[in-house]
């Protein structure tokens, strides 16, 4: 849902921040990259620390990173936060 909703605001964001197509593509792709990396490690981390514990921590950290994305002042900060939200969107 996060990736789908972000795609709707990406055009307006690019226009307001004067982003080129490469920067807009990077913003749209970083969450997917984070998801790929996070999914690769989620199973072993859940086995080590427990699924419930990992779910609680990822939900908390995802919520913080997602909330901070709304307050990002530059494209660089938003790129970092989009990567973190993707990283914390693990597939259970």
C-alpha positions in Angstrom: 0.0 0.0 0.0 2.9 2.3 0.9 4.5 2.0 -2.6 1.1 2.5 -4.4 0.2 5.6 -2.4 3.7 7.1 -2.9 3.4 6.7 -6.6 0.4 9.1 -6.6 2.3 11.9 -4.9 5.6 11.4 -6.7 4.5 13.6 -9.7 3.5 16.5 -7.5 6.6 16.1 -5.4 8.8 16.2 -8.4 7.1 19.3 -9.7 7.3 21.1 -6.3 11.0 20.1 -5.6 12.1 20.5 -9.3 13.3 16.9 -9.5 14.4 15.3 -12.8 13.2 12.0 -14.0 16.2 10.2 -12.6 15.6 11.5 -9.1 12.0 10.7 -9.3 12.8 7.1 -10.4 15.2 6.7 -7.6 12.6 7.9 -5.1 10.1 5.4 -6.5 12.6 2.5 -6.5 14.3 2.9 -3.1 11.4 1.4 -1.1 11.4 -1.6 -3.4 15.2 -2.0 -3.0 14.8 -1.8 0.8 12.0 -4.4 0.7 14.3 -6.8 -1.3 17.1 -6.4 1.2 14.9 -6.6 4.2 13.1 -9.7 3.0 16.4 -11.5 2.5 17.2 -11.2 6.2 13.8 -11.1 7.8 13.4 -14.9 8.3 16.7 -15.4 10.0 16.2 -12.4 12.3 12.7 -13.6 13.2 14.1 -17.1 14.0 16.8 -15.6 16.2 14.7 -13.0 18.1 11.2 -14.3 17.7 8.5 -13.3 15.2 6.5 -11.3 17.7 9.4 -9.3 18.9 10.6 -8.6 15.3 7.0 -7.7 14.2 6.7 -5.2 17.1 10.1 -3.6 16.4 9.6 -3.4 12.6 6.1 -1.9 13.1 7.5 0.7 15.5 10.5 1.7 13.3 8.4 1.6 10.1 5.9 4.0 11.7 8.6 6.4 12.7 10.4 6.3 9.3 7.1 6.7 7.5 6.1 9.6 9.7 9.4 11.3 9.2 9.0 10.9 5.4 6.2 13.4 5.6 8.5 15.9 7.2 11.5 15.5 4.9 12.8 18.8 3.6 15.1 17.5 0.8 15.0 14.8 -1.7 18.1 13.2 -0.2 16.5 12.8 3.2 13.3 11.5 1.6 15.4 8.9 -0.3 17.0 7.7 2.9 13.6 7.5 4.7 12.0 5.7 1.7 14.8 3.1 1.8 14.3 2.6 5.5 10.5 2.2 5.2 11.1 -0.4 2.5 13.7 -2.2 4.6 11.3 -2.4 7.5 8.4 -3.6 5.3 9.3 -7.3 5.7 7.2 -10.1 4.3 6.2 -12.5 7.1 
